[in-house]
Amino acid sequence: MGLIHGFVAGTTVTLSALYLTHRSITQNTIEQRTILSNLSHTLATIPLPPSDIKVRPMPFVKRVSLVETMKDMWDSELERIVRTVQKVDWRGVREGVEDGIGEVVRRVKGGNAGQ
């Protein structure tokens, strides 16, 4: 009788687990259905905006020609160059050039004095 008792006990445990799982899934489904129904009802009661508002169509945008694109590229390049030139410290450049010329003059004078 041990074999029959084991089979019955195993079947009982398996069926109990299946029943409890099915009941849990059913309860969750009912609860979710209730929540979704309440949300649907809430959304249905929200007033909609008046339908007489007219939607403006998107404005027509003319495509730019190749010549205009090239002009824009030229202008942006010129602006970049001008901004670069404006950022230069011209006093520092002048002092550097003066120092370089002074060094050349000293070497030239120093070279002539040795002859």
Secondary structure by P-SEA (a helix, b strand, c coil): caaaaaaaaaaaaaaaaaaaaaaaaaaaaaaaaaaaaaaaaaaaacccccccbbbbcccccccccaaaaaaaaaaaaaaaaaaaaaacaaaaaaaaaaaaaaaaaaaaaaaaaac
